[in-house]
Amino acid sequence: ERIALRGQGCDGRNGGPAGDLIITVSVRPSSTFRRDGYNLYCEVPLTVAEATLGAEIDVPTLEGTTKYTVPEGTQPGAVFTLRGKGVPYVNSSRRGDLIFTASVKIPKGLNEKQKAAMRAFDEACGGSNAKKSKFFKK
């Protein structure tokens, strides 16, 4: 983005009029967001329990965080949109959208009690092959 301020630059040669001041604006890349026009994109991590049961989560925005309720059965890669939480349009009150992707984090390094609970859950769902279970069918 370039902003030109007419007549605000250096004085002209030999008493000529002042030149223009050109300001170049650049935006540093964010570690949280990816920008495409006025829309912002990010990934939001969910635990297996949050994705399975549904949960109210914190989603990062330009102003901090906002609450969002993900539905029960949210699948990894599910995409959600927060209208009007993206980048403001120049000279307008409109804003782009914030689009986030659910990133379900699978736990590592479980202790024996946690592993037993996961095995019991797997068994309650019908066994180790997801194709057999009614819970995983579309």
Phi, psi and chi 1 to 4 in degrees:
 res  aa     phi    psi   chi1   chi2   chi3   chi4
   1 GLU       -  135.2 -179.7   95.5   26.4      -
   2 ARG  -123.0  137.3  -69.2  174.0   45.9  149.5
   3 ILE  -118.9  127.0  -59.2  169.2      -      -
   4 ALA  -107.5  125.7      -      -      -      -
   5 LEU  -107.3  101.1  -59.8  175.2      -      -
   6 ARG   -63.3  130.9  -55.5  -74.4  178.6 -139.7
   7 GLY    74.1    9.7      -      -      -      -
   8 GLN  -104.2    4.6  -59.5  -65.0  -48.9      -
   9 GLY   -86.9 -160.6      -      -      -      -
  10 CYS   -67.2  154.9  -65.3      -      -      -
  11 ASP   -62.5  146.5  -68.6  -28.4      -      -
  12 GLY   -72.9  162.6      -      -      -      -
  13 ARG   -72.5  146.7  -69.0 -171.3  177.3  155.1
  14 ASN    54.4   40.1  -60.2  -36.1      -      -
  15 GLY    79.0   11.6      -      -      -      -
  16 GLY   -70.9  169.3      -      -      -      -
  17 PRO   -66.3  157.0   23.8  -30.9      -      -
  18 ALA   -65.0  146.9      -      -      -      -
  19 GLY   -80.6 -171.8      -      -      -      -
  20 ASP   -96.2  146.2  -62.6  -22.0      -      -
  21 LEU   -97.3  119.4  173.8   63.7      -      -
  22 ILE  -106.6  122.9  -52.4  -66.9      -      -
  23 ILE  -110.4  126.1  -59.1  169.8      -      -
  24 THR  -103.4  124.2  -58.0      -      -      -
  25 VAL  -106.7  130.0  178.8      -      -      -
  26 SER  -129.0  152.4   60.8      -      -      -
  27 VAL  -112.6  126.9  177.7      -      -      -
  28 ARG   -67.9  143.0 -103.3 -176.1  -68.6  141.3
  29 PRO   -61.6  146.6  -18.0   27.5      -      -
  30 SER   -97.5  145.9  168.2      -      -      -
  31 SER   -80.5  -13.4   60.7      -      -      -
  32 THR  -101.6  -43.7  -55.4      -      -      -
  33 PHE  -113.3  152.2  -57.9  109.0      -      -
  34 ARG  -116.1  134.4 -178.4  178.8   59.6   78.7
  35 ARG  -106.8  139.5 -179.0  176.8  175.2  177.5
  36 ASP  -137.0   99.2 -176.9   12.0      -      -
  37 GLY    66.7 -124.0      -      -      -      -
  38 TYR   -95.6   -2.4  -66.5  102.3      -      -
  39 ASN   -94.3  146.4  -66.6  -28.6      -      -
  40 LEU  -113.9  146.3  -64.8  174.6      -      -
  41 TYR  -128.3  143.0  -64.0   84.4      -      -
  42 CYS  -157.0  168.2   69.4      -      -      -
  43 GLU  -108.0  140.1  -77.7 -168.3    9.7      -
  44 VAL  -121.2  120.8  176.0      -      -      -
  45 PRO   -74.3  140.4   25.4  -30.7      -      -
  46 LEU  -126.6  147.6  -60.1  176.6      -      -
  47 THR   -79.7  164.9   65.5      -      -      -
  48 VAL   -59.1  -41.1  172.0      -      -      -
  49 ALA   -65.2  -42.4      -      -      -      -
  50 GLU   -62.1  -44.2  -71.6  170.4  -29.1      -
  51 ALA   -66.5  -38.8      -      -      -      -
  52 THR   -73.4  -47.9  -57.3      -      -      -
  53 LEU   -92.1  -14.3  -57.4  172.6      -      -
  54 GLY    83.4  150.6      -      -      -      -
  55 ALA  -165.7  158.1      -      -      -      -
  56 GLU   -90.7  121.0 -175.1  174.6   78.7      -
  57 ILE  -119.5  164.4   60.9  168.4      -      -
  58 ASP   -95.7  128.8  -70.4  -34.9      -      -
  59 VAL  -114.1  129.4  177.6      -      -      -
  60 PRO   -68.8  140.2   25.1  -31.7      -      -
  61 THR  -133.5  177.0   67.8      -      -      -
  62 LEU   -65.6  -25.1  -67.0  176.2      -      -
  63 GLU   -96.0    1.6  -67.8   79.0   27.9      -
  64 GLY   133.0 -125.6      -      -      -      -
  65 THR  -127.2  156.4   60.7      -      -      -
  66 THR  -133.1  152.5 -169.9      -      -      -
  67 LYS   -82.2  141.9  -61.6  -73.6 -175.2 -169.9
  68 TYR  -145.2  137.4 -173.4   86.4      -      -
  69 THR   -99.8  112.2  -57.8      -      -      -
  70 VAL   -82.9  141.5  -68.1      -      -      -
  71 PRO   -76.2  161.1   26.1  -32.2      -      -
  72 GLU   -58.0  139.2 -179.7  179.7  -41.7      -
  73 GLY    79.2   22.3      -      -      -      -
  74 THR   -63.6  126.9  -65.3      -      -      -
  75 GLN   -91.5  151.6  -61.8  -63.1  -50.6      -
  76 PRO   -56.8  136.0  -22.5   32.0      -      -
  77 GLY    88.2   -2.4      -      -      -      -
  78 ALA   -61.7  141.9      -      -      -      -
  79 VAL  -113.5  134.0  177.1      -      -      -
  80 PHE  -127.5  151.4  -57.8   94.9      -      -
  81 THR  -124.3  132.0  -59.4      -      -      -
  82 LEU  -106.1  104.9  -64.5  174.0      -      -
  83 ARG   -66.2  136.0  -58.7  -93.4  179.3 -127.5
  84 GLY    74.2   15.6      -      -      -      -
  85 LYS  -108.7   12.9  -68.4  -69.8 -172.3 -180.0
  86 GLY   -92.7 -149.5      -      -      -      -
  87 VAL   -80.5  135.7  177.1      -      -      -
  88 PRO   -66.2  141.5  -16.0   26.4      -      -
  89 TYR   -71.9  145.7  -78.4   67.2      -      -
  90 VAL   -66.5  133.2  177.6      -      -      -
  91 ASN    55.9   39.1  -61.2  -36.7      -      -
  92 SER  -153.6  160.1  172.6      -      -      -
  93 SER   -91.3   -4.0   61.0      -      -      -
  94 ARG   -71.8  155.2  -69.3 -177.7   55.4 -154.5
  95 ARG  -138.7  155.1  -65.6 -178.3   69.1  139.6
  96 GLY   -73.8 -172.5      -      -      -      -
  97 ASP  -106.9  158.6  -62.4  -28.4      -      -
  98 LEU  -108.5  119.9  179.9  115.0      -      -
  99 ILE  -114.1  121.8  -61.4  139.5      -      -
 100 PHE  -122.9  150.0   70.0   93.0      -      -
 101 THR  -109.1  132.7  -56.7      -      -      -
 102 ALA   -74.9  125.5      -      -      -      -
 103 SER  -116.8  100.9  174.2      -      -      -
 104 VAL   -79.7  121.1  179.3      -      -      -
 105 LYS   -93.2  124.4  -60.8  -61.2  179.9 -170.2
 106 ILE   -90.9  126.5  -54.8  -58.8      -      -
 107 PRO   -68.0  148.4   22.0  -28.7      -      -
 108 LYS  -119.1  158.1  -65.8 -179.5 -179.2  178.4
 109 GLY    65.6   40.0      -      -      -      -
 110 LEU   -67.8  146.9  -61.4  176.8      -      -
 111 ASN   -83.1  175.7   62.4   34.9      -      -
 112 GLU   -63.0  -37.4  -76.9  -52.3  -46.4      -
 113 LYS   -64.1  -42.5 -176.4  177.3  177.4 -177.7
 114 GLN   -67.3  -39.8  -66.9  164.3  -33.2      -
 115 LYS   -63.3  -41.2  -72.4  178.6 -177.1  178.1
 116 ALA   -63.1  -39.9      -      -      -      -
 117 ALA   -64.5  -39.7      -      -      -      -
 118 MET   -67.0  -40.0  -71.5  -60.1  -70.2      -
 119 ARG   -64.3  -40.7  -74.1 -174.9 -166.4  102.4
 120 ALA   -64.6  -39.9      -      -      -      -
 121 PHE   -64.1  -44.8  174.3   74.8      -      -
 122 ASP   -59.7  -44.3 -176.6   49.6      -      -
 123 GLU   -64.2  -41.1 -165.7  172.6  -55.7      -
 124 ALA   -64.8  -24.5      -      -      -      -
 125 CYS   -87.4   -3.2  -71.5      -      -      -
 126 GLY   110.3   14.1      -      -      -      -
 127 GLY   112.4 -173.9      -      -      -      -
 128 SER   -85.7   -8.3   62.0      -      -      -
 129 ASN  -104.4  110.2 -171.3  -14.1      -      -
 130 ALA   -58.8  -26.7      -      -      -      -
 131 LYS   -65.8  -25.1  -67.2  177.9 -174.7  173.3
 132 LYS   -80.3  -23.2  -65.3  177.7 -169.8  174.4
 133 SER   -89.6  136.6  174.7      -      -      -
 134 LYS   -69.1  -21.3   67.6  177.5 -178.9  174.8
 135 PHE   -70.1  -23.3  -62.5  109.3      -      -
 136 PHE  -106.0    2.4  -61.7  103.8      -      -
 137 LYS   -78.8  150.5  -59.8 -142.1 -171.9  -90.4
 138 LYS   -83.5      -  -70.8 -172.9  177.3 -173.9
